[in-house]
Amino acid sequence: MDIASLSTSLSQSSLSQAVGIKVLSLSKDMAEQQGQQLAEMLKQAPHPTLGSTLDIRA
C-alpha cells in the first residue's frame, strides 16, 4: 500500500469517527431535552399525586 492511499484511508476513518461522535452527541442532547420536558410535564399534572407511583404488579 502506498502512502497516498494509506493517508486517504486514515482520513476517511477519522472523518467517519468524527461524524459518529457528533451524531451521538446530538442524540444525547435530544434525550436530555426530552427528559427535561417529561419532568416538567409531570410537574404540571392536574392531580398532585398523578404519576408519583407506578403499579407494576401483573
Backbone as a chain_set.jsonl record, in Angstrom:
{"seq": "MDIASLSTSLSQSSLSQAVGIKVLSLSKDMAEQQGQQLAEMLKQAPHPTLGSTLDIRA", "coords": {"N": [[0.858, -1.175, 0.0], [0.6, 2.144, -0.855], [1.753, 5.397, 0.301], [-0.036, 7.51, -0.222], [-2.573, 6.282, -0.548], [-2.828, 5.124, 1.954], [-2.888, 7.399, 3.57], [-5.286, 8.563, 2.666], [-7.098, 6.595, 3.444], [-6.814, 6.647, 6.255], [-7.695, 9.248, 6.737], [-10.379, 9.089, 5.929], [-11.309, 7.285, 7.794], [-10.957, 8.746, 10.138], [-12.73, 10.864, 9.669], [-15.149, 9.471, 9.568], [-15.298, 8.557, 12.207], [-15.466, 11.02, 13.567], [-17.924, 11.971, 12.62], [-19.635, 10.021, 13.659], [-19.324, 10.475, 16.423], [-20.387, 13.058, 16.611], [-23.065, 12.59, 15.888], [-23.859, 10.921, 18.004], [-23.573, 12.758, 20.079], [-25.532, 14.666, 19.423], [-27.78, 13.052, 19.685], [-27.679, 12.444, 22.422], [-28.047, 15.011, 23.522], [-30.657, 15.515, 22.626], [-32.077, 13.509, 23.991], [-31.683, 14.329, 26.636], [-33.063, 16.768, 26.599], [-35.676, 15.881, 26.06], [-36.12, 14.418, 28.373], [-36.114, 16.459, 30.301], [-38.363, 17.858, 29.457], [-40.34, 15.931, 29.914], [-40.196, 15.687, 32.71], [-41.016, 18.259, 33.417], [-43.602, 18.214, 32.385], [-44.763, 16.283, 34.051], [-44.728, 17.658, 36.438], [-46.695, 19.514, 36.009], [-49.042, 18.137, 36.146], [-52.573, 17.478, 36.422], [-53.497, 16.43, 38.855], [-52.1, 16.287, 42.09], [-50.768, 13.912, 42.954], [-50.618, 12.373, 40.749], [-48.85, 10.27, 38.666], [-46.832, 9.884, 40.47], [-46.547, 7.386, 41.525], [-46.048, 3.971, 40.551], [-47.633, 1.181, 39.443], [-46.61, -1.99, 39.143], [-47.488, -4.535, 39.265], [-48.529, -7.697, 38.005]], "CA": [[0.0, 0.0, 0.0], [1.43, 3.352, -0.912], [1.496, 6.406, 1.331], [-1.223, 8.3, -0.581], [-3.795, 5.53, -0.238], [-2.861, 4.99, 3.406], [-3.319, 8.694, 4.08], [-6.707, 8.706, 2.344], [-7.824, 5.649, 4.287], [-6.811, 7.177, 7.62], [-8.525, 10.443, 6.741], [-11.772, 8.652, 5.87], [-11.6, 6.67, 9.09], [-11.06, 9.841, 11.094], [-13.974, 11.574, 9.383], [-16.241, 8.591, 9.978], [-15.342, 8.582, 13.664], [-15.938, 12.345, 13.976], [-19.359, 12.032, 12.328], [-20.288, 9.163, 14.647], [-19.311, 11.17, 17.712], [-21.324, 14.182, 16.514], [-24.426, 12.035, 15.908], [-24.118, 10.501, 19.379], [-23.719, 13.967, 20.885], [-26.853, 15.221, 19.129], [-28.753, 12.128, 20.255], [-27.632, 12.64, 23.869], [-28.675, 16.301, 23.803], [-32.086, 15.373, 22.404], [-32.612, 12.696, 25.08], [-31.703, 15.178, 27.826], [-34.139, 17.738, 26.424], [-36.942, 15.172, 26.21], [-36.238, 14.095, 29.792], [-36.496, 17.682, 30.996], [-39.749, 18.148, 29.093], [-41.182, 14.959, 30.606], [-40.231, 16.078, 34.119], [-41.856, 19.462, 33.501], [-44.976, 17.802, 32.135], [-45.256, 15.599, 35.244], [-44.948, 18.67, 37.474], [-47.915, 20.253, 35.686], [-50.16, 17.188, 36.109], [-53.753, 18.051, 37.058], [-53.653, 15.916, 40.215], [-50.754, 16.371, 42.674], [-50.092, 12.619, 43.098], [-50.639, 11.672, 39.465], [-47.54, 9.988, 38.136], [-45.835, 9.723, 41.51], [-46.382, 5.968, 41.814], [-46.155, 3.109, 39.384], [-48.063, -0.153, 39.809], [-46.042, -2.912, 38.161], [-47.998, -5.898, 39.507], [-49.162, -8.302, 36.824]], "C": [[0.9, 1.233, 0.0], [0.958, 4.387, 0.11], [0.23, 7.208, 1.03], [-2.499, 7.555, -0.227], [-3.934, 5.304, 1.265], [-3.36, 6.28, 4.047], [-4.81, 8.908, 3.847], [-7.551, 7.814, 3.234], [-7.918, 6.152, 5.729], [-7.701, 8.415, 7.74], [-10.006, 10.076, 6.738], [-12.195, 8.034, 7.194], [-11.806, 7.747, 10.16], [-12.363, 10.618, 10.903], [-15.178, 10.753, 9.837], [-16.406, 8.593, 11.499], [-15.882, 9.926, 14.165], [-17.441, 12.489, 13.737], [-20.127, 11.195, 13.337], [-20.382, 9.833, 16.005], [-20.31, 12.32, 17.707], [-22.764, 13.691, 16.581], [-24.785, 11.577, 17.32], [-24.328, 11.701, 20.299], [-25.094, 14.599, 20.677], [-27.95, 14.355, 19.745], [-28.831, 12.298, 21.773], [-28.324, 13.947, 24.26], [-30.195, 16.217, 23.659], [-32.739, 14.57, 23.533], [-32.688, 13.513, 26.377], [-32.857, 16.18, 27.759], [-35.495, 17.068, 26.607], [-37.18, 14.783, 27.665], [-36.672, 15.305, 30.607], [-37.946, 18.043, 30.707], [-40.704, 17.198, 29.798], [-41.3, 15.31, 32.085], [-41.117, 17.306, 34.315], [-43.327, 19.107, 33.31], [-45.562, 17.104, 33.362], [-45.512, 16.583, 36.384], [-46.265, 19.404, 37.259], [-49.137, 19.346, 35.614], [-51.352, 17.772, 36.864], [-53.971, 17.579, 38.494], [-52.268, 15.831, 40.837], [-50.032, 15.022, 42.809], [-50.056, 11.829, 41.799], [-49.215, 11.499, 38.93], [-46.473, 9.793, 39.186], [-45.609, 8.264, 41.888], [-46.594, 5.171, 40.541], [-46.492, 1.71, 39.881], [-47.56, -1.127, 38.756], [-46.483, -4.356, 38.413], [-48.692, -6.409, 38.261], [-50.557, -8.783, 37.145]], "O": [[1.849, 1.324, 0.78], [-0.112, 4.248, 0.703], [-0.507, 7.55, 1.955], [-3.418, 8.145, 0.34], [-5.048, 5.294, 1.788], [-4.172, 6.241, 4.972], [-5.517, 9.383, 4.736], [-8.6, 8.231, 3.724], [-8.982, 6.087, 6.346], [-8.383, 8.595, 8.749], [-10.798, 10.681, 7.46], [-13.317, 8.243, 7.654], [-12.72, 7.658, 10.979], [-13.018, 10.984, 11.879], [-16.117, 11.291, 10.425], [-17.526, 8.626, 12.008], [-16.68, 9.953, 15.101], [-18.149, 13.067, 14.562], [-21.173, 11.626, 13.823], [-21.419, 9.76, 16.664], [-21.008, 12.535, 18.698], [-23.596, 14.3, 17.252], [-25.899, 11.821, 17.783], [-25.169, 11.658, 21.197], [-25.744, 15.017, 21.636], [-28.936, 14.876, 20.267], [-29.922, 12.296, 22.345], [-29.096, 13.982, 25.218], [-30.932, 16.777, 24.47], [-33.832, 14.912, 23.982], [-33.656, 13.395, 27.128], [-33.545, 16.408, 28.755], [-36.377, 17.636, 27.251], [-38.315, 14.816, 28.139], [-37.506, 15.185, 31.505], [-38.674, 18.481, 31.599], [-41.774, 17.619, 30.239], [-42.39, 15.237, 32.652], [-41.882, 17.375, 35.276], [-44.194, 19.644, 34.0], [-46.732, 17.308, 33.684], [-46.408, 16.37, 37.201], [-46.884, 19.864, 38.218], [-50.168, 19.748, 35.072], [-51.163, 18.488, 37.847], [-54.59, 18.299, 39.277], [-51.339, 15.351, 40.186], [-48.802, 14.989, 42.781], [-49.513, 10.724, 41.762], [-48.478, 12.472, 38.767], [-45.314, 9.559, 38.844], [-44.595, 7.934, 42.503], [-47.227, 5.629, 39.59], [-45.733, 1.118, 40.649], [-48.018, -1.104, 37.614], [-45.918, -5.289, 37.843], [-49.357, -5.656, 37.55], [-51.241, -9.32, 36.273]]}, "num_chains": 1, "name": "protein.A"}
